Amino acid sequence: MAKRVLVIDDDEDILEILNVIFQENGYEIVLSNTGEAADHINVIQPDIVLLDVRIVGSAKNGPEICREIKSQVTTRQLPVVLVSGESDLAVIARECGADAYIAKPFDIFDLVAQVEEYLV
């Protein structure tokens, strides 16, 4: 069964690119342009979450969503990777408990390689 990647990002272009890239690499992908998908994480059951820091129009930002995922017993072990253009991304990732971070603009091959590290 294909591993499931949940991507939460308000940038439709990023969602489209990641959809194509991960499908081509054999992953099942769930895309969300709002943070609301995080409220359904136990239903979606992703194997990894790629999460933007700023999600325009969403009630919660990426670090808040990350903290929620990492604070729940059922999702604590779920890998969360912040993908953002924030200059202090390393600090944000550490403070919210993210497993990793990737700065935008990112190299697609590096992103896929990092995701694969968590899904092996």
Phi and psi in radians as a Rosetta constraint file:
Dihedral C 1 N 2 CA 2 C 2 CIRCULARHARMONIC -1.191 0.35
Dihedral N 2 CA 2 C 2 N 3 CIRCULARHARMONIC 2.492 0.35
Dihedral C 2 N 3 CA 3 C 3 CIRCULARHARMONIC -1.241 0.35
Dihedral N 3 CA 3 C 3 N 4 CIRCULARHARMONIC 2.525 0.35
Dihedral C 3 N 4 CA 4 C 4 CIRCULARHARMONIC -1.831 0.35
Dihedral N 4 CA 4 C 4 N 5 CIRCULARHARMONIC 2.210 0.35
Dihedral C 4 N 5 CA 5 C 5 CIRCULARHARMONIC -1.920 0.35
Dihedral N 5 CA 5 C 5 N 6 CIRCULARHARMONIC 2.178 0.35
Dihedral C 5 N 6 CA 6 C 6 CIRCULARHARMONIC -1.768 0.35
Dihedral N 6 CA 6 C 6 N 7 CIRCULARHARMONIC 2.148 0.35
Dihedral C 6 N 7 CA 7 C 7 CIRCULARHARMONIC -1.991 0.35
Dihedral N 7 CA 7 C 7 N 8 CIRCULARHARMONIC 2.158 0.35
Dihedral C 7 N 8 CA 8 C 8 CIRCULARHARMONIC -2.058 0.35
Dihedral N 8 CA 8 C 8 N 9 CIRCULARHARMONIC 1.932 0.35
Dihedral C 8 N 9 CA 9 C 9 CIRCULARHARMONIC -2.742 0.35
Dihedral N 9 CA 9 C 9 N 10 CIRCULARHARMONIC 2.411 0.35
Dihedral C 9 N 10 CA 10 C 10 CIRCULARHARMONIC -1.430 0.35
Dihedral N 10 CA 10 C 10 N 11 CIRCULARHARMONIC -0.113 0.35
Dihedral C 10 N 11 CA 11 C 11 CIRCULARHARMONIC -1.576 0.35
Dihedral N 11 CA 11 C 11 N 12 CIRCULARHARMONIC 1.888 0.35
Dihedral C 11 N 12 CA 12 C 12 CIRCULARHARMONIC -1.047 0.35
Dihedral N 12 CA 12 C 12 N 13 CIRCULARHARMONIC -0.609 0.35
Dihedral C 12 N 13 CA 13 C 13 CIRCULARHARMONIC -1.119 0.35
Dihedral N 13 CA 13 C 13 N 14 CIRCULARHARMONIC -0.740 0.35
Dihedral C 13 N 14 CA 14 C 14 CIRCULARHARMONIC -1.091 0.35
Dihedral N 14 CA 14 C 14 N 15 CIRCULARHARMONIC -0.785 0.35
Dihedral C 14 N 15 CA 15 C 15 CIRCULARHARMONIC -1.031 0.35
Dihedral N 15 CA 15 C 15 N 16 CIRCULARHARMONIC -0.764 0.35
Dihedral C 15 N 16 CA 16 C 16 CIRCULARHARMONIC -1.129 0.35
Dihedral N 16 CA 16 C 16 N 17 CIRCULARHARMONIC -0.784 0.35
Dihedral C 16 N 17 CA 17 C 17 CIRCULARHARMONIC -1.080 0.35
Dihedral N 17 CA 17 C 17 N 18 CIRCULARHARMONIC -0.839 0.35
Dihedral C 17 N 18 CA 18 C 18 CIRCULARHARMONIC -1.156 0.35
Dihedral N 18 CA 18 C 18 N 19 CIRCULARHARMONIC -0.593 0.35
Dihedral C 18 N 19 CA 19 C 19 CIRCULARHARMONIC -1.029 0.35
Dihedral N 19 CA 19 C 19 N 20 CIRCULARHARMONIC -0.871 0.35
Dihedral C 19 N 20 CA 20 C 20 CIRCULARHARMONIC -1.110 0.35
Dihedral N 20 CA 20 C 20 N 21 CIRCULARHARMONIC -0.855 0.35
Dihedral C 20 N 21 CA 21 C 21 CIRCULARHARMONIC -1.058 0.35
Dihedral N 21 CA 21 C 21 N 22 CIRCULARHARMONIC -0.849 0.35
Dihedral C 21 N 22 CA 22 C 22 CIRCULARHARMONIC -1.267 0.35
Dihedral N 22 CA 22 C 22 N 23 CIRCULARHARMONIC -0.609 0.35
Dihedral C 22 N 23 CA 23 C 23 CIRCULARHARMONIC -1.120 0.35
Dihedral N 23 CA 23 C 23 N 24 CIRCULARHARMONIC -0.729 0.35
Dihedral C 23 N 24 CA 24 C 24 CIRCULARHARMONIC -1.092 0.35
Dihedral N 24 CA 24 C 24 N 25 CIRCULARHARMONIC -0.455 0.35
Dihedral C 24 N 25 CA 25 C 25 CIRCULARHARMONIC -1.644 0.35
Dihedral N 25 CA 25 C 25 N 26 CIRCULARHARMONIC 0.197 0.35
Dihedral C 25 N 26 CA 26 C 26 CIRCULARHARMONIC 1.507 0.35
Dihedral N 26 CA 26 C 26 N 27 CIRCULARHARMONIC 0.262 0.35
Dihedral C 26 N 27 CA 27 C 27 CIRCULARHARMONIC -1.687 0.35
Dihedral N 27 CA 27 C 27 N 28 CIRCULARHARMONIC 2.642 0.35
Dihedral C 27 N 28 CA 28 C 28 CIRCULARHARMONIC -1.542 0.35
Dihedral N 28 CA 28 C 28 N 29 CIRCULARHARMONIC 2.352 0.35
Dihedral C 28 N 29 CA 29 C 29 CIRCULARHARMONIC -2.190 0.35
Dihedral N 29 CA 29 C 29 N 30 CIRCULARHARMONIC 2.402 0.35
Dihedral C 29 N 30 CA 30 C 30 CIRCULARHARMONIC -2.070 0.35
Dihedral N 30 CA 30 C 30 N 31 CIRCULARHARMONIC 2.165 0.35
Dihedral C 30 N 31 CA 31 C 31 CIRCULARHARMONIC -1.932 0.35
Dihedral N 31 CA 31 C 31 N 32 CIRCULARHARMONIC 2.488 0.35
Dihedral C 31 N 32 CA 32 C 32 CIRCULARHARMONIC -2.526 0.35
Dihedral N 32 CA 32 C 32 N 33 CIRCULARHARMONIC 2.303 0.35
Dihedral C 32 N 33 CA 33 C 33 CIRCULARHARMONIC -1.705 0.35
Dihedral N 33 CA 33 C 33 N 34 CIRCULARHARMONIC 0.183 0.35
Dihedral C 33 N 34 CA 34 C 34 CIRCULARHARMONIC -2.362 0.35
Dihedral N 34 CA 34 C 34 N 35 CIRCULARHARMONIC 2.867 0.35
Dihedral C 34 N 35 CA 35 C 35 CIRCULARHARMONIC -1.352 0.35
Dihedral N 35 CA 35 C 35 N 36 CIRCULARHARMONIC -0.064 0.35
Dihedral C 35 N 36 CA 36 C 36 CIRCULARHARMONIC -1.085 0.35
Dihedral N 36 CA 36 C 36 N 37 CIRCULARHARMONIC -0.465 0.35
Dihedral C 36 N 37 CA 37 C 37 CIRCULARHARMONIC -1.028 0.35
Dihedral N 37 CA 37 C 37 N 38 CIRCULARHARMONIC -0.529 0.35
Dihedral C 37 N 38 CA 38 C 38 CIRCULARHARMONIC -1.110 0.35
Dihedral N 38 CA 38 C 38 N 39 CIRCULARHARMONIC -0.466 0.35
Dihedral C 38 N 39 CA 39 C 39 CIRCULARHARMONIC -1.235 0.35
Dihedral N 39 CA 39 C 39 N 40 CIRCULARHARMONIC -0.257 0.35
Dihedral C 39 N 40 CA 40 C 40 CIRCULARHARMONIC -2.035 0.35
Dihedral N 40 CA 40 C 40 N 41 CIRCULARHARMONIC 0.442 0.35
Dihedral C 40 N 41 CA 41 C 41 CIRCULARHARMONIC -1.105 0.35
Dihedral N 41 CA 41 C 41 N 42 CIRCULARHARMONIC -0.567 0.35
Dihedral C 41 N 42 CA 42 C 42 CIRCULARHARMONIC -1.260 0.35
Dihedral N 42 CA 42 C 42 N 43 CIRCULARHARMONIC -0.387 0.35
Dihedral C 42 N 43 CA 43 C 43 CIRCULARHARMONIC -1.481 0.35
Dihedral N 43 CA 43 C 43 N 44 CIRCULARHARMONIC -0.766 0.35
Dihedral C 43 N 44 CA 44 C 44 CIRCULARHARMONIC -1.174 0.35
Dihedral N 44 CA 44 C 44 N 45 CIRCULARHARMONIC -0.650 0.35
Dihedral C 44 N 45 CA 45 C 45 CIRCULARHARMONIC 0.874 0.35
Dihedral N 45 CA 45 C 45 N 46 CIRCULARHARMONIC 1.041 0.35
Dihedral C 45 N 46 CA 46 C 46 CIRCULARHARMONIC -1.281 0.35
Dihedral N 46 CA 46 C 46 N 47 CIRCULARHARMONIC 2.806 0.35
Dihedral C 46 N 47 CA 47 C 47 CIRCULARHARMONIC -1.636 0.35
Dihedral N 47 CA 47 C 47 N 48 CIRCULARHARMONIC -0.296 0.35
Dihedral C 47 N 48 CA 48 C 48 CIRCULARHARMONIC -2.783 0.35
Dihedral N 48 CA 48 C 48 N 49 CIRCULARHARMONIC 2.647 0.35
Dihedral C 48 N 49 CA 49 C 49 CIRCULARHARMONIC -2.113 0.35
Dihedral N 49 CA 49 C 49 N 50 CIRCULARHARMONIC 2.198 0.35
Dihedral C 49 N 50 CA 50 C 50 CIRCULARHARMONIC -1.789 0.35
Dihedral N 50 CA 50 C 50 N 51 CIRCULARHARMONIC 2.148 0.35
Dihedral C 50 N 51 CA 51 C 51 CIRCULARHARMONIC -2.332 0.35
Dihedral N 51 CA 51 C 51 N 52 CIRCULARHARMONIC 2.180 0.35
Dihedral C 51 N 52 CA 52 C 52 CIRCULARHARMONIC -1.321 0.35
Dihedral N 52 CA 52 C 52 N 53 CIRCULARHARMONIC 2.709 0.35
Dihedral C 52 N 53 CA 53 C 53 CIRCULARHARMONIC -1.372 0.35
Dihedral N 53 CA 53 C 53 N 54 CIRCULARHARMONIC -0.863 0.35
Dihedral C 53 N 54 CA 54 C 54 CIRCULARHARMONIC -1.785 0.35
Dihedral N 54 CA 54 C 54 N 55 CIRCULARHARMONIC 2.137 0.35
Dihedral C 54 N 55 CA 55 C 55 CIRCULARHARMONIC -2.133 0.35
Dihedral N 55 CA 55 C 55 N 56 CIRCULARHARMONIC 1.667 0.35
Dihedral C 55 N 56 CA 56 C 56 CIRCULARHARMONIC -1.054 0.35
Dihedral N 56 CA 56 C 56 N 57 CIRCULARHARMONIC 2.313 0.35
Dihedral C 56 N 57 CA 57 C 57 CIRCULARHARMONIC 1.461 0.35
Dihedral N 57 CA 57 C 57 N 58 CIRCULARHARMONIC 0.060 0.35
Dihedral C 57 N 58 CA 58 C 58 CIRCULARHARMONIC -1.783 0.35
Dihedral N 58 CA 58 C 58 N 59 CIRCULARHARMONIC 2.565 0.35
Dihedral C 58 N 59 CA 59 C 59 CIRCULARHARMONIC -1.175 0.35
Dihedral N 59 CA 59 C 59 N 60 CIRCULARHARMONIC -0.501 0.35
Dihedral C 59 N 60 CA 60 C 60 CIRCULARHARMONIC -2.132 0.35
Dihedral N 60 CA 60 C 60 N 61 CIRCULARHARMONIC 2.597 0.35
Dihedral C 60 N 61 CA 61 C 61 CIRCULARHARMONIC -1.615 0.35
Dihedral N 61 CA 61 C 61 N 62 CIRCULARHARMONIC 3.040 0.35
Dihedral C 61 N 62 CA 62 C 62 CIRCULARHARMONIC -0.999 0.35
Dihedral N 62 CA 62 C 62 N 63 CIRCULARHARMONIC -0.840 0.35
Dihedral C 62 N 63 CA 63 C 63 CIRCULARHARMONIC -1.052 0.35
Dihedral N 63 CA 63 C 63 N 64 CIRCULARHARMONIC -0.627 0.35
Dihedral C 63 N 64 CA 64 C 64 CIRCULARHARMONIC -1.130 0.35
Dihedral N 64 CA 64 C 64 N 65 CIRCULARHARMONIC -0.763 0.35
Dihedral C 64 N 65 CA 65 C 65 CIRCULARHARMONIC -1.105 0.35
Dihedral N 65 CA 65 C 65 N 66 CIRCULARHARMONIC -0.760 0.35
Dihedral C 65 N 66 CA 66 C 66 CIRCULARHARMONIC -1.023 0.35
Dihedral N 66 CA 66 C 66 N 67 CIRCULARHARMONIC -0.827 0.35
Dihedral C 66 N 67 CA 67 C 67 CIRCULARHARMONIC -1.041 0.35
Dihedral N 67 CA 67 C 67 N 68 CIRCULARHARMONIC -0.714 0.35
Dihedral C 67 N 68 CA 68 C 68 CIRCULARHARMONIC -1.095 0.35
Dihedral N 68 CA 68 C 68 N 69 CIRCULARHARMONIC -0.800 0.35
Dihedral C 68 N 69 CA 69 C 69 CIRCULARHARMONIC -1.040 0.35
Dihedral N 69 CA 69 C 69 N 70 CIRCULARHARMONIC -0.798 0.35
Dihedral C 69 N 70 CA 70 C 70 CIRCULARHARMONIC -1.317 0.35
Dihedral N 70 CA 70 C 70 N 71 CIRCULARHARMONIC -0.245 0.35
Dihedral C 70 N 71 CA 71 C 71 CIRCULARHARMONIC -1.638 0.35
Dihedral N 71 CA 71 C 71 N 72 CIRCULARHARMONIC -0.184 0.35
Dihedral C 71 N 72 CA 72 C 72 CIRCULARHARMONIC -1.696 0.35
Dihedral N 72 CA 72 C 72 N 73 CIRCULARHARMONIC 2.382 0.35
Dihedral C 72 N 73 CA 73 C 73 CIRCULARHARMONIC -1.011 0.35
Dihedral N 73 CA 73 C 73 N 74 CIRCULARHARMONIC -0.711 0.35
Dihedral C 73 N 74 CA 74 C 74 CIRCULARHARMONIC -1.289 0.35
Dihedral N 74 CA 74 C 74 N 75 CIRCULARHARMONIC -0.332 0.35
Dihedral C 74 N 75 CA 75 C 75 CIRCULARHARMONIC -2.143 0.35
Dihedral N 75 CA 75 C 75 N 76 CIRCULARHARMONIC 0.029 0.35
Dihedral C 75 N 76 CA 76 C 76 CIRCULARHARMONIC -0.960 0.35
Dihedral N 76 CA 76 C 76 N 77 CIRCULARHARMONIC -0.646 0.35
Dihedral C 76 N 77 CA 77 C 77 CIRCULARHARMONIC -1.481 0.35
Dihedral N 77 CA 77 C 77 N 78 CIRCULARHARMONIC -0.087 0.35
Dihedral C 77 N 78 CA 78 C 78 CIRCULARHARMONIC -1.196 0.35
Dihedral N 78 CA 78 C 78 N 79 CIRCULARHARMONIC 2.133 0.35
Dihedral C 78 N 79 CA 79 C 79 CIRCULARHARMONIC -1.150 0.35
Dihedral N 79 CA 79 C 79 N 80 CIRCULARHARMONIC 2.321 0.35
Dihedral C 79 N 80 CA 80 C 80 CIRCULARHARMONIC -2.128 0.35
Dihedral N 80 CA 80 C 80 N 81 CIRCULARHARMONIC 2.184 0.35
Dihedral C 80 N 81 CA 81 C 81 CIRCULARHARMONIC -2.052 0.35
Dihedral N 81 CA 81 C 81 N 82 CIRCULARHARMONIC 2.072 0.35
Dihedral C 81 N 82 CA 82 C 82 CIRCULARHARMONIC -1.370 0.35
Dihedral N 82 CA 82 C 82 N 83 CIRCULARHARMONIC 2.324 0.35
Dihedral C 82 N 83 CA 83 C 83 CIRCULARHARMONIC -2.191 0.35
Dihedral N 83 CA 83 C 83 N 84 CIRCULARHARMONIC 1.895 0.35
Dihedral C 83 N 84 CA 84 C 84 CIRCULARHARMONIC -2.760 0.35
Dihedral N 84 CA 84 C 84 N 85 CIRCULARHARMONIC 2.844 0.35
Dihedral C 84 N 85 CA 85 C 85 CIRCULARHARMONIC -1.701 0.35
Dihedral N 85 CA 85 C 85 N 86 CIRCULARHARMONIC 0.147 0.35
Dihedral C 85 N 86 CA 86 C 86 CIRCULARHARMONIC -1.087 0.35
Dihedral N 86 CA 86 C 86 N 87 CIRCULARHARMONIC 2.418 0.35
Dihedral C 86 N 87 CA 87 C 87 CIRCULARHARMONIC -1.248 0.35
Dihedral N 87 CA 87 C 87 N 88 CIRCULARHARMONIC -0.487 0.35
Dihedral C 87 N 88 CA 88 C 88 CIRCULARHARMONIC -1.840 0.35
Dihedral N 88 CA 88 C 88 N 89 CIRCULARHARMONIC 0.686 0.35
Dihedral C 88 N 89 CA 89 C 89 CIRCULARHARMONIC -1.047 0.35
Dihedral N 89 CA 89 C 89 N 90 CIRCULARHARMONIC -0.673 0.35
Dihedral C 89 N 90 CA 90 C 90 CIRCULARHARMONIC -1.070 0.35
Dihedral N 90 CA 90 C 90 N 91 CIRCULARHARMONIC -0.736 0.35
Dihedral C 90 N 91 CA 91 C 91 CIRCULARHARMONIC -1.166 0.35
Dihedral N 91 CA 91 C 91 N 92 CIRCULARHARMONIC -0.790 0.35
Dihedral C 91 N 92 CA 92 C 92 CIRCULARHARMONIC -1.038 0.35
Dihedral N 92 CA 92 C 92 N 93 CIRCULARHARMONIC -0.795 0.35
Dihedral C 92 N 93 CA 93 C 93 CIRCULARHARMONIC -1.074 0.35
Dihedral N 93 CA 93 C 93 N 94 CIRCULARHARMONIC -0.780 0.35
Dihedral C 93 N 94 CA 94 C 94 CIRCULARHARMONIC -1.113 0.35
Dihedral N 94 CA 94 C 94 N 95 CIRCULARHARMONIC -0.760 0.35
Dihedral C 94 N 95 CA 95 C 95 CIRCULARHARMONIC -1.178 0.35
Dihedral N 95 CA 95 C 95 N 96 CIRCULARHARMONIC -0.550 0.35
Dihedral C 95 N 96 CA 96 C 96 CIRCULARHARMONIC -1.665 0.35
Dihedral N 96 CA 96 C 96 N 97 CIRCULARHARMONIC -0.098 0.35
Dihedral C 96 N 97 CA 97 C 97 CIRCULARHARMONIC 1.560 0.35
Dihedral N 97 CA 97 C 97 N 98 CIRCULARHARMONIC 0.269 0.35
Dihedral C 97 N 98 CA 98 C 98 CIRCULARHARMONIC -1.077 0.35
Dihedral N 98 CA 98 C 98 N 99 CIRCULARHARMONIC 2.612 0.35
Dihedral C 98 N 99 CA 99 C 99 CIRCULARHARMONIC -1.357 0.35
Dihedral N 99 CA 99 C 99 N 100 CIRCULARHARMONIC -0.492 0.35
Dihedral C 99 N 100 CA 100 C 100 CIRCULARHARMONIC -2.827 0.35
Dihedral N 100 CA 100 C 100 N 101 CIRCULARHARMONIC 3.048 0.35
Dihedral C 100 N 101 CA 101 C 101 CIRCULARHARMONIC -2.585 0.35
Dihedral N 101 CA 101 C 101 N 102 CIRCULARHARMONIC 2.652 0.35
Dihedral C 101 N 102 CA 102 C 102 CIRCULARHARMONIC -2.363 0.35
Dihedral N 102 CA 102 C 102 N 103 CIRCULARHARMONIC 2.199 0.35
Dihedral C 102 N 103 CA 103 C 103 CIRCULARHARMONIC -1.410 0.35
Dihedral N 103 CA 103 C 103 N 104 CIRCULARHARMONIC 2.416 0.35
Dihedral C 103 N 104 CA 104 C 104 CIRCULARHARMONIC -1.512 0.35
Dihedral N 104 CA 104 C 104 N 105 CIRCULARHARMONIC 2.500 0.35
Dihedral C 104 N 105 CA 105 C 105 CIRCULARHARMONIC -1.263 0.35
Dihedral N 105 CA 105 C 105 N 106 CIRCULARHARMONIC 2.484 0.35
Dihedral C 105 N 106 CA 106 C 106 CIRCULARHARMONIC -1.948 0.35
Dihedral N 106 CA 106 C 106 N 107 CIRCULARHARMONIC 2.762 0.35
Dihedral C 106 N 107 CA 107 C 107 CIRCULARHARMONIC -1.497 0.35
Dihedral N 107 CA 107 C 107 N 108 CIRCULARHARMONIC 2.188 0.35
Dihedral C 107 N 108 CA 108 C 108 CIRCULARHARMONIC -1.023 0.35
Dihedral N 108 CA 108 C 108 N 109 CIRCULARHARMONIC -0.713 0.35
Dihedral C 108 N 109 CA 109 C 109 CIRCULARHARMONIC -1.154 0.35
Dihedral N 109 CA 109 C 109 N 110 CIRCULARHARMONIC -0.657 0.35
Dihedral C 109 N 110 CA 110 C 110 CIRCULARHARMONIC -1.136 0.35
Dihedral N 110 CA 110 C 110 N 111 CIRCULARHARMONIC -0.718 0.35
Dihedral C 110 N 111 CA 111 C 111 CIRCULARHARMONIC -1.089 0.35
Dihedral N 111 CA 111 C 111 N 112 CIRCULARHARMONIC -0.859 0.35
Dihedral C 111 N 112 CA 112 C 112 CIRCULARHARMONIC -1.072 0.35
Dihedral N 112 CA 112 C 112 N 113 CIRCULARHARMONIC -0.735 0.35
Dihedral C 112 N 113 CA 113 C 113 CIRCULARHARMONIC -1.081 0.35
Dihedral N 113 CA 113 C 113 N 114 CIRCULARHARMONIC -0.715 0.35
Dihedral C 113 N 114 CA 114 C 114 CIRCULARHARMONIC -1.165 0.35
Dihedral N 114 CA 114 C 114 N 115 CIRCULARHARMONIC -0.735 0.35
Dihedral C 114 N 115 CA 115 C 115 CIRCULARHARMONIC -1.084 0.35
Dihedral N 115 CA 115 C 115 N 116 CIRCULARHARMONIC -0.770 0.35
Dihedral C 115 N 116 CA 116 C 116 CIRCULARHARMONIC -1.078 0.35
Dihedral N 116 CA 116 C 116 N 117 CIRCULARHARMONIC -0.553 0.35
Dihedral C 116 N 117 CA 117 C 117 CIRCULARHARMONIC -1.007 0.35
Dihedral N 117 CA 117 C 117 N 118 CIRCULARHARMONIC -0.637 0.35
Dihedral C 117 N 118 CA 118 C 118 CIRCULARHARMONIC -1.480 0.35
Dihedral N 118 CA 118 C 118 N 119 CIRCULARHARMONIC -0.287 0.35
Dihedral C 118 N 119 CA 119 C 119 CIRCULARHARMONIC -1.859 0.35
Dihedral N 119 CA 119 C 119 N 120 CIRCULARHARMONIC 0.093 0.35
